[in-house]
Amino acid sequence: MHRDQIDGVPVLWAEAPGPLEAVLMFGSGVRDETFRTLGVTHLIEHLAMSTLPRLHHDHNASVDLGLTQFTATGRPEQLVEFLAKVCEALGALPMERIEQEAGVLAAENSSVTDPTTAELLSIRYGIEGPGLASFPGPGPDRIPLEAVRETAARRFHAGNAVLVLTGPPPAGLRLPLPAGDRPDRSGQSPVLQPGPVWQQAEVPGPGLALLCDLDDDAMHLAVNVLRHRLTEVVRHQHGLSYDVGGDTVYSGPGRGERVLCLDARPGQEQRVAELLWQEAVRLATEGVTAEELAEEVEAAREVFEDPRSVVYELGEAAGELLLGGQYREAPERLDAMRAVTPDRARAAFATALRSALLVVPHEVEVGLRQADGSELPQGSCTAQAELPRGGQVFRPSLKDRLRWSAARRTRLVVTGEGLWSSHSDGSVHHLPFADVVGVEIQGPGRLVFGRGNCWMPVLPDVFQGIGPAVRAIDAAVPEALRYPASSFNSAD
């Protein structure tokens, strides 16, 4: 791997088969946004790409949780032109196109990760940082104009960029980006739910997230062993699942989530969740074999020696540079994996299992035991024992209370500190005004979102006489956090 610098931008390159490929990466993603500005990075990417003329070579752009990438493949002179135009556009975004590109984003309706991983992240981190992955936010047409300008100036500059090339930098290559300082990446995303718990959510199948050291080779191998075991048990032995997927999510230097997500045959979600947990506990208690570790090391060697892995390795090095990590060359990582013993792999996994988040679809109930024999508790949104005394109390309409028993047990209480609600199952939830991250204005009502992965409807079709509650919300929540419902949303 070679390292150069062009116009203040680090350039990483290595020879790879095929046409020249370029990836211009920025350390900016969804986890850097807020609920109120969700989608701003994707909008900036679209605005920049909208300035390009018709191109006759492969090119694209994408945004994930931590990075934004502009990619192109073609002849050297084509890539020189592409990169120059992207950089120029990022320095002078066509703000007059915001309305059109917001509509394109609404039509695209993309997500930065799969729905199961997204729900696990929102449980772990709430509605901030990586937890933003599961939320659509206010809508692309409600992104503040100032947020677009501020994010572009703060994130899309030479100090927060790396260029990757699968060959030497071509003649005439320029990267005319504004100057800037690299953002501080030393902090960790605050954890809302440390685990271990299981929880129901709007997911297609079971999933497991483990908070751990992402640089720990023992943990990396242990998770790969678990994934292989699950494929054998859930798919090949029982025929309950097709795919055992995996993901790695960065939450701060060296730390993050290792995630496993499984699909399930209809009606078999509970059984798949039970097998997932049982195999995880078995690995934490009984460990792995030397043969299993050797198999995973051999699989890694095959990947590392494949010439097509050059682009991946360059991307890994660039990502570590942008996110404040330490990149290790593939041979060094392979030697470190060969040194992992079965005891180390088991110990690393057992430690991580104490942070476990197991998510299952809403209709699924499970009764599971941890490695020490204790019950795996069920998690939920932050709940209180009872409603507070005093405050303004709001109830569903008399008609609803006469028709539905659930409505008779439902209350909304508004105090100077925040909102409280009691549900038909007897649970009581609290959303402090200090934790509000967004308030959607829906006509005379409000939809209030809290940092702790919680939202409350203060709407006339749920509670009667909500005028005083709405006035209290508007008085307590800064105007910058309030926004009208997106024009792209249906009436439902």
Helices and strands as residue ranges (DSSP letters): E 2-6, E 9-13, E 20-26, G 30-32, H 40-49, E 58-63, E 68-74, H 76-91, G 95-97, H 98-108, H 115-125, G 129-134, G 140-142, H 145-155, G 158-160, E 161-165, E 197-201, E 207-213, H 217-230, I 231-237, E 244-252, E 255-262, H 269-286, H 290-305, H 309-323, H 330-338, H 342-353, E 357-361, E 383-384, E 392-394, H 398-403, H 405-408, E 411-414, E 418-422, E 428-432, G 433-435, E 436-442, E 445-450, E 454-458, H 467-476, G 479-481, E 482-484
